[in-house]
Amino acid sequence: MPAKAAKDARIVLTGAAGLVGQNLVVELKAQGYTRLVALDKHAHNLGILRRLHPDVEVIEADLAEPGAWAEAFAGAAVVVQLHAQITGKTRDLFDRNNIEATRHVLDACHRHQVPYLVHISSSVVNSVAKDDYTETKKAQEALVVQSGLPHCILRPTLMFGWFDPKHLGWLSRFMARTPVFPIPGDGRFMRQPLYERDFCRCIAACIAHQPEGAIYDIVGDTRIDYVDIIRTIKQVKQLRTLIVHIPIGFFAFLLRTYALFSRKPPFTADQLKALSAGDDFKGVDTEAVFGVKQTPFEAAIRESYTDPTYSSVILKR
C-alpha cells in the first residue's frame, strides 16, 4: 500500500515530551520525517526533547486550556494524540488531561481541517479494572470516535523502553539502588509488556498509510509473569539484588502509605489492583498488519536499560 503521508509532511504530536512521544520522535526521524511539531506542558521533559532534537519545533502548552498553541495545527497532515494522565491522586487530574485536553485538540483539528488523526488509547479500555485512568481513557476514546475526524485508534498494553520515568524503568532503577526488591505475593501476574520502539513503528505505519476508522489492540508478543520480568531486568543489568515476596495486602498498605508522602507516586494501589486483575489481552499480529516484527523480550530489555545513547536519559514524572 503506498504511503499517504510524505516524509516532509507536517506531523503534530501532542503529549510529545512523554514516554511514547520521546521514542516516537526518535523513530520518525530515523524513518526520514523532517517536519515534526511537539506539544507538551512539561517544561523539563520538553527541555530534554529540545536538547536531543534541536531540529524539532517544540511548543510548551497546556492543552486543557484554549490557547495560541492550536495554530500549530494549521497545515498539519497528521496529528498523533499522545497526551494522557496515567497516574494521579484525584479524579480531576484525569478529567482535565484525558478529557478536557482532548476536546480542545479535537476542536483544533476541526478548525484547521486536519485530514487524519492517530489516537493513542490504552488496553485498559478492555480491562476488568475500574479506576480513574480506565474510565477517562474510555471517555477519551469515545470523544475521538464521535468527532467525525478520519482516524485510527491504537490500544497498547503496558509499555517499556527508553526515557521511562515510571513502570519498568522506575523498577529497574530502584532495583539497582536497593539490596532487597519486594514482589507482591508470588509475583505470578501474567503481563504482556510492549516495547516502545516496536509500538512507535506501528504508529509510524499508521501515519504513513492512514487506515480509516480502524481500532488496533497492540499487545506485547511475550506473555511473562511479573516476577520473571523483574528477574530478566536483574539479569540484564547484572544486579545482585535479593528478590523478596511480600503478602499482597501488606504490599498495598505500603503503597498507600507511600502515596501520603509522595505527590506523584511511581506505583499506586490502583495499579497493584490492575496488575493482579488477571487481564489477558488479545492483539493484532503487528508483523502482518504493520510490518513490525516485535523485538524479543530480553533483547528489548537489554536495549532499554543498557543502551549508551538513551538508556541514561530519564524523564521527570
Phi, psi and omega per residue, in radians:
M1 nan 2.218 -3.132
P2 -1.191 2.590 3.140
A3 -1.246 2.484 3.117
K4 -1.705 -0.333 3.142
A5 -1.898 2.106 3.127
A6 -1.259 2.764 -3.114
K7 -1.157 -0.394 3.111
D8 -1.739 0.245 3.096
A9 -1.217 2.619 3.105
R10 -1.380 2.054 -3.116
I11 -2.013 2.068 -3.121
V12 -1.779 2.253 3.142
L13 -2.026 2.081 3.037
T14 -1.629 2.572 -3.049
G15 1.130 0.574 -2.965
A16 -1.261 -0.318 -3.106
A17 -1.560 0.000 3.121
G18 -1.449 -3.008 -3.045
L19 -1.011 -0.944 -3.120
V20 -1.164 -0.748 -3.096
G21 -1.042 -0.808 -3.139
Q22 -1.075 -0.739 3.101
N23 -1.186 -0.642 -3.115
L24 -1.173 -0.672 3.093
V25 -1.051 -0.780 3.102
V26 -1.013 -0.807 -3.083
E27 -1.181 -0.797 -3.108
L28 -1.121 -0.687 3.084
K29 -1.129 -0.690 3.107
A30 -1.094 -0.528 3.130
Q31 -1.517 -0.018 3.020
G32 1.772 0.087 3.103
Y33 -1.277 2.368 -2.971
T34 -2.079 -0.157 -3.093
R35 -2.181 1.306 -3.121
L36 -1.740 2.398 3.109
V37 -2.121 2.137 -3.033
A38 -1.977 2.097 3.102
L39 -1.985 2.379 3.080
D40 -2.918 2.778 3.125
K41 -1.770 -0.098 -3.062
H42 -1.528 1.776 -3.007
A43 -1.059 -0.759 -3.096
H44 -1.106 -0.834 -3.102
N45 -1.213 -0.562 3.021
L46 -1.117 -0.607 3.081
G47 -1.073 -0.690 3.081
I48 -1.100 -0.767 -3.132
L49 -1.109 -0.729 3.123
R50 -1.073 -0.757 -3.114
R51 -1.133 -0.745 -3.109
L52 -1.310 -0.523 -3.029
H53 -2.388 1.281 -3.110
P54 -1.127 -0.235 3.138
D55 -1.495 -0.104 -3.126
V56 -1.607 2.377 3.073
E57 -1.314 2.100 -3.042
V58 -2.018 2.291 -3.133
I59 -2.254 2.112 3.076
E60 -1.480 2.095 -3.062
A61 -2.758 2.487 3.017
D62 -1.645 1.869 -3.044
L63 -1.225 -0.252 3.084
A64 -1.332 -0.117 3.102
E65 -2.063 2.279 3.051
P66 -1.031 2.550 -3.134
G67 -3.049 -3.100 -3.108
A68 -1.148 -0.278 3.134
W69 -0.985 -0.479 -3.096
A70 -1.101 -0.404 3.138
E71 -1.174 -0.333 3.109
A72 -1.142 -0.285 -3.120
F73 -1.438 -0.196 3.128
A74 -1.105 2.197 3.117
G75 1.416 0.067 -3.137
A76 -1.242 2.393 3.065
A77 -1.511 -0.561 -3.129
V78 -2.581 2.445 2.947
V79 -1.982 2.297 3.043
V80 -1.892 1.997 -3.060
Q81 -1.623 1.826 -3.040
L82 -1.928 -0.357 -2.990
H83 -1.060 2.472 3.127
A84 -2.898 2.527 2.958
Q85 -1.649 2.010 -3.045
I86 -1.751 -0.747 3.093
T87 -2.199 2.731 3.131
G88 2.995 2.729 -3.080
K89 -1.475 -0.436 -3.033
T90 -2.249 2.643 -3.081
R91 -1.106 -0.569 -3.055
D92 -1.069 -0.530 3.096
L93 -1.126 -0.719 3.127
F94 -1.191 -0.745 3.117
D95 -1.070 -0.753 -3.073
R96 -1.155 -0.845 -2.964
N97 -1.629 -0.341 3.086
N98 -1.724 -0.526 -3.060
I99 -1.860 -1.011 -3.094
E100 -1.087 -0.784 3.139
A101 -1.072 -0.649 3.132
T102 -1.165 -0.695 3.073
R103 -1.004 -0.747 -3.117
H104 -1.196 -0.675 3.114
V105 -1.134 -0.766 3.123
L106 -1.108 -0.663 3.066
D107 -1.066 -0.751 3.132
A108 -1.124 -0.660 3.099
C109 -1.104 -0.752 3.109
H110 -1.131 -0.789 -3.072
R111 -1.051 -0.683 -3.082
H112 -1.778 0.220 3.044
Q113 0.905 0.832 3.081
V114 -1.130 2.213 -3.016
P115 -1.367 -0.273 -3.088
Y116 -2.747 2.467 -3.138
L117 -2.219 2.296 2.963
V118 -1.863 2.006 -3.109
H119 -1.804 2.239 3.102
I120 -1.681 1.850 3.103
S121 -1.643 -2.459 -3.126
S122 -2.774 2.649 3.080
S123 -1.118 -0.271 -3.115
V124 -1.123 -0.348 3.113
V125 -1.151 -0.302 3.061
N126 -1.774 0.059 -3.004
S127 -1.422 2.741 3.017
V128 -1.439 -0.194 -3.141
A129 -1.228 2.615 3.063
K130 -2.238 1.948 3.108
D131 -2.698 3.093 -3.059
D132 -1.097 -0.674 3.129
Y133 -1.124 -0.847 -3.119
T134 -1.037 -0.835 -3.072
E135 -1.151 -0.689 -3.109
T136 -1.367 -0.474 3.043
K137 -1.211 -0.616 3.046
K138 -1.101 -0.770 3.141
A139 -1.150 -0.671 3.115
Q140 -1.090 -0.778 3.137
E141 -1.103 -0.683 3.124
A142 -1.091 -0.663 3.106
L143 -1.055 -0.720 3.140
V144 -1.127 -0.831 -3.124
V145 -1.056 -0.703 -3.092
Q146 -1.396 -0.165 -3.039
S147 -1.215 -0.432 -3.075
G148 1.445 -0.049 3.113
L149 -1.322 2.462 2.969
P150 -1.021 2.258 -3.010
H151 -2.774 2.913 2.822
C152 -2.357 2.808 -3.096
I153 -2.216 2.297 3.073
L154 -1.989 2.315 -3.139
R155 -2.064 1.590 -3.129
P156 -1.427 2.712 2.975
T157 -1.482 -2.991 3.094
L158 -0.876 2.238 -3.081
M159 -1.954 2.740 3.054
F160 -2.541 2.783 3.134
G161 2.734 -2.844 3.129
W162 -1.044 2.635 2.996
F163 1.311 -0.012 -2.935
D164 -1.209 1.996 3.097
P165 -1.494 -0.194 -3.053
K166 -2.206 -2.915 2.990
H167 0.852 -2.288 -3.042
L168 -1.162 -0.540 3.096
G169 -1.081 -0.845 3.118
W170 -1.105 -0.744 -3.136
L171 -1.082 -0.696 -3.129
S172 -1.152 -0.668 3.125
R173 -1.283 -0.660 3.091
F174 -1.091 -0.733 3.141
M175 -1.082 -0.614 -3.136
A176 -1.262 -0.347 -3.069
R177 -1.726 -0.259 -3.002
T178 -2.120 2.536 3.110
P179 -1.347 -0.290 -3.096
V180 -2.277 2.286 -3.140
F181 -2.044 2.094 -3.094
P182 -1.456 2.442 3.085
I183 -2.115 2.257 3.109
P184 -1.231 2.193 3.112
G185 1.051 -2.473 3.120
D186 -1.483 -0.088 3.114
G187 1.300 0.130 -3.103
R188 -1.525 1.066 3.074
F189 -1.894 1.927 -3.065
M190 -1.157 2.276 3.100
R191 -2.130 2.767 3.088
Q192 -2.278 1.115 -3.021
P193 -1.131 2.480 -3.069
L194 -1.974 2.217 3.141
Y195 -1.295 2.254 -3.073
E196 -0.950 -0.753 -3.082
R197 -1.124 -0.659 3.084
D198 -1.127 -0.757 3.138
F199 -1.116 -0.723 3.140
C200 -1.124 -0.539 3.066
R201 -1.191 -0.586 3.052
C202 -1.169 -0.737 3.089
I203 -1.054 -0.784 -3.132
A204 -1.047 -0.646 3.100
A205 -1.138 -0.649 3.099
C206 -1.206 -0.668 3.063
I207 -1.047 -0.755 -3.067
A208 -1.242 -0.752 -2.958
H209 -1.868 -0.310 2.974
Q210 0.934 1.095 3.051
P211 -1.094 2.382 -3.022
E212 -1.597 2.080 3.040
G213 1.228 0.184 -3.086
A214 -1.377 2.528 3.033
I215 -2.141 2.141 -3.077
Y216 -2.076 2.190 2.968
D217 -1.530 2.065 -3.081
I218 -1.884 1.968 -3.017
V219 -2.121 2.451 3.040
G220 -1.066 2.403 -3.107
D221 -1.144 -0.489 -3.060
T222 -1.524 2.172 3.017
R223 -1.701 1.999 -2.998
I224 -2.515 2.453 3.113
D225 -1.263 2.625 -3.126
Y226 -0.933 -0.783 -3.104
V227 -1.090 -0.579 3.135
D228 -1.340 -0.473 2.985
I229 -1.067 -0.825 -3.129
I230 -1.091 -0.728 3.125
R231 -1.129 -0.632 3.108
T232 -1.154 -0.761 3.094
I233 -1.058 -0.767 3.123
K234 -1.033 -0.766 -3.119
Q235 -1.169 -0.814 -3.092
V236 -1.113 -0.677 -3.118
K237 -1.537 0.000 3.108
Q238 0.956 0.903 -3.123
L239 -1.695 2.747 3.123
R240 -1.897 0.240 -3.077
T241 -1.016 2.376 3.081
L242 -1.475 2.212 3.113
I243 -1.608 2.142 -3.071
V244 -2.123 2.330 -3.136
H245 -1.595 2.341 -3.097
I246 -2.166 2.418 3.093
P247 -0.921 2.442 -3.051
I248 -1.016 -0.739 -3.132
G249 -1.040 -0.760 -3.141
F250 -1.216 -0.646 3.101
F251 -1.066 -0.765 3.116
A252 -1.104 -0.687 3.089
F253 -1.056 -0.750 3.130
L254 -1.103 -0.680 3.118
L255 -1.136 -0.764 3.134
R256 -1.128 -0.661 3.115
T257 -1.147 -0.771 3.136
Y258 -1.080 -0.673 -3.114
A259 -1.106 -0.428 3.107
L260 -1.150 -0.458 -3.044
F261 -1.930 -0.041 -3.120
S262 -2.129 2.243 3.138
R263 -1.219 -0.584 3.138
K264 -2.290 1.353 -3.139
P265 -1.091 2.392 -3.097
P266 -1.260 -0.355 -3.109
F267 -2.564 2.213 -3.018
T268 -1.997 2.913 3.095
A269 -1.098 -0.621 3.083
D270 -1.094 -0.691 3.124
Q271 -1.207 -0.566 3.054
L272 -1.115 -0.722 3.082
K273 -1.060 -0.758 3.134
A274 -1.130 -0.656 3.133
L275 -1.049 -0.681 -3.054
S276 -1.739 0.235 -3.051
A277 -1.313 -0.284 3.101
G278 1.478 0.395 3.133
D279 -1.154 2.464 3.047
D280 -2.339 1.712 -3.001
F281 -1.505 2.514 3.058
K282 -1.879 2.357 -3.100
G283 -2.323 2.966 3.123
V284 -1.286 2.816 3.014
D285 -1.367 1.784 -3.025
T286 -1.125 -0.496 3.115
E287 -1.253 -0.725 -3.132
A288 -1.239 -0.695 -3.044
V289 -1.474 -0.750 -3.027
F290 -1.981 -0.137 -3.040
G291 1.305 0.427 -3.087
V292 -1.970 1.870 3.041
K293 -1.467 2.099 -3.025
Q294 -1.214 2.535 -3.140
T295 -1.254 2.331 3.070
P296 -0.934 2.484 -2.963
F297 -0.972 -0.882 -3.091
E298 -1.094 -0.686 3.114
A299 -1.129 -0.657 3.127
A300 -1.192 -0.701 3.081
I301 -1.099 -0.744 3.141
R302 -1.076 -0.799 3.140
E303 -1.143 -0.681 -3.115
S304 -1.089 -0.727 -2.930
Y305 -1.998 0.057 3.066
T306 -2.297 -0.073 -3.132
D307 -1.078 2.288 -3.060
P308 -1.251 -0.345 -3.062
T309 -1.475 -0.868 -2.979
Y310 -2.075 -0.257 -3.022
S311 -1.130 -0.415 -3.128
S312 -1.607 -0.033 3.135
V313 -1.606 1.948 -3.053
I314 -2.049 2.256 3.081
L315 -1.305 2.798 2.982
K316 -1.604 2.549 3.120
R317 -1.393 nan nan
